[in-house]
Amino acid sequence: MHCAGCVGSVEGALRKVDGVEEAIVNLTLEKATISGSVDSENLLSAVEKTGYGAELLKSEAFLDLQVKIDEKVETAFSQMTAAWGFTIPTMIWMGIHMISGKTWPSMEGMEFGIFILSALVCFVPGRGTLMSAWKSAIHLSPNMDVLIALGSLAALSTGIINSYIEIHSFAGIAGMIMSFHLTGRYIETKARGRSSEAIQKLISLGAKQATVLNMENNEVQINVQSLIVGQIVIVRAGEVIPTDGIIKEGCATIDESIVTG
């Protein structure tokens, strides 16, 4: 996902699944929280139909978001580097022709070479973008990748059409479009990675367990996510307050840095 529009598409698809009461998608953490009674396979299928992938998170203990973010940043950097590796020679080739009017080895040879280089950019490092565009388009939920795919493939197609019709080939532009797009994707992924890391550190400061009084007034430890409105929570000195609430008994000085920063 790349923007609020992507989030809206995924949330909308999840909310349409039978049994889902509420669906909240976090763009930065790339995580969806679902309320209701529903088969997880139906949820995964709904997300995939929007053009994105998803996996079931069994437990927070197994979530290592930063590792995944680092992998995505590395992949985005590799794709960007590969794209420009093919695009820069194309730009030099085209630039020489524009400035001097000379072609090498011939006009046909130059156009064919530029077409091949641009095709490599679109279908090798740009393959993920084209696949995302295709999946979202066939499920009638187009995302921003569709625009990139349309622009680059339309430009690339002129390299084939000009073999039959006398038009100018814009095949070289296709590689540039995809390269600039992948550069933006890398910058976005890297920036989001820094934000995710900060959020993860903040989340790690929160309580994972809470001590509550059960029906027999006995103290029991439960997961914070299992807390319900109206429960009495016991917080001892040095412990982290697990949730919002009203102090019923006792007094203390509370560290509010997790809220105020």
N, C-alpha and C positions, 0 to 999 in steps of 0.2 A: 504494500500500500504506500501511496505517496502523498495523499492530500486528504482534506476533509470530504471531498467527493467520493474517494475510495472507501472511506470509513462509512459514509452514508449508504453506499451500495451494499457493503457487507452486512451492516446492521439491518438494512431492509430485507435482505435475503434470509437472514437468520430469524427475523421476527415473523416471517411467513411460514416457517416450519411449524407444523402442528405440535402443540404442547409447550411452545416457547412463550413464557409470560413477559420476559424482558431480555433484551440483548444490548450490551454495552461494549463497544470496541475502542480500545486505546491505541491510537496511532503510534505513539512513541514506543510503547512496550510491545506493540504488535500482538496484542492479547485480547481475546473476547471473553466476557463474563456472561454466562447464560443463567437465567432463572426459569424454572419450570421442570416438567417431567417429559423428557424426549430422548429418543435414541441418538447416541453420539454420531452414528454413521450418517444419519439424516442431516445433522449439522455440518459435518465435513463435506457432504455432497453439495449442500446449499452454498458453501463458501467457494468450492471449486467451480460452480456454475457461474460465479461472478468473475472468473479469470484468475483467482488467487488460490494459493495452497493453504492447507491448515493441518495441524496435528493435535491430537488430544493430549492435554497436560494432565498427567496422572497425579502429580503432587508438586507443590511449590518447592520441595526439597530438591527435586531433580531439574529445576529450571536454572540454567546457567545462561542467562540472556546475553551477557557480555561476550561469551565465547561465540555465540551465533552472530552477534553484531560484528565482531572482528572478522569472522569468516565472510560475511557479506561485504564488508569494506574491502577485504583482500580480493574478492571476486570482482567487485566493481572496478577496482584499480586495474586488475588484469585485463578486463574488457575494454576499459578506456585506453590503456596502453596499446593493446592489439589494434584497436580501431584507428588510432592516430598513426600507428606503424604503417598501415595501408593508405591512410588518407593524406599524410604529408607528401609522400612521393607523387600522389595524384595531383595535389595542389601545385607542386613544383613543375610537373609535366605540363599542366594547364597554363601555369604562369609564364613559362618560357614561350609557349605558343602565342599567348595574348600580347606579350611584350615585343617579341621579335618577329612573330608571324611564321616562325619555322616549326615544322612538325618532324617528329622522329619516331619510328623510321619512315612513316608516311601518315597521312591523315587517317586512313582506315586502320592502320596499325595502332596509332595513338588512341583513337576512339575505342578500339577493342581492348587495349590494355587498361584504359581508364575504367571501362565497363567491368572488367574482371576484378580490378582492385576494389571498386565500389561494391560489387556483389559480395566479395569476401567480407567487407566491413558489415554489410547488412545481414548476412547469413551465418557468420561465425560469432564475433563478439555481440552482434545485434540480434542473435537468434532468440534470446530470452524476451526481448521487447516485442518481436514479431509474434512469438507464441502467446504472450500475454494479450496482445491485441486481438489475435484470432479467437482465443477462448472467450474473451469478454464480448466480442462482436457477435459470435454465433449464439450466445446466450442473451443477446439484446441488452447488455449492460456495459456499453462501451466506456473505456477509461482513456486516460491521456495517451497511452501507448498506441491507441488506434490512430490518432492524429500523426504521430511520428511514423507509423507504418505506412499510412496513406501517402505522406509527403515523400518519404524515401523510396518507396516502391514505384510511385508515379514517376519520379525523376529517373529511376533506374530503367524503367520500361522504355523510356525514349531512346536508350541505347540499342534496343532491339527494333523499335518501330522505325528508326531512321534507316534501317536496312531495306525497308520496303517503301517508305514514304520520305520525301525530301524534307526532313525537319532537322533542327539542331538537336544534338544529343546533350542532355543534361545529366547523364549518368554519374558524372563526377560529383554533382551536387548531392546525390543520394548518400554517398559515403560521408560527406561533410555534415549533413543533417544528423545522421546516426552518431557520428563522432561527438558532435556538440551535445547531443542528447545524453550519451553515455558519460560525458564529462560532468554534466549537471547531475546525473544520477549518482556518480561517485561523490561529488561534493555534498549532495543531500544525505547520502548514506553515512558519510563520515560525521557530518554535523549531528545527525540523529543518534549516532552511536555515542557521542559525547553527552547528549541529553539523557539517553537511556542509562548511561553509567551513573550520572548524578541522581536520577530517579531511583535506580536500584539501591544506591547507597542510602538514600533517604528511607526507602522502604525497609531496608535491613535494620534500621533503628527501631522500628515498631515491634510490638509484642507479638509473638507467635502463639502463645498459650495464655489462657485466662483462668483464674481461680474463681469459681462461682459457687453459690449455695444451691443445692438441689432441693427437691421436694421435702426431704427429711432434714433440711438445714445442715447437711454435711458438705464440707468443702470438697470440690472435685475439680480436676484440671480438664479443660476442653480446648479445642482449637478456636482461635479468635473468630474464624469464619462461621462457627456454629453458634455464636452468641445471638440471642433474640431479645427484642425489646421487653423490658420489665424484669430481666434477671438481675440479681444482686451480685456484684463483682467485688471480690476482696483484693485490695491492692496494698501490699506491705511496703515498708521503707526500702527504697532502692529499686523497686520494681517499676516497669513501664506501664503506664495506664493504657489498657488495650483498646479502648473505644470511647466515644463521647458518652457523657453521663452526668448525673447529678450526685453530688456528695451528700450521702444520707447521714453519715456518722464519721467522726474523727476530723483531724486537721493536719495539714502538712504543707511544706513548701514544694511546689511542683516545678519541674524543669520543663519549660514550654518551648525549648529550642526546636523540637521536631515540628512544631506548628509555625513558629515565627521565623525560623532559620537563624 
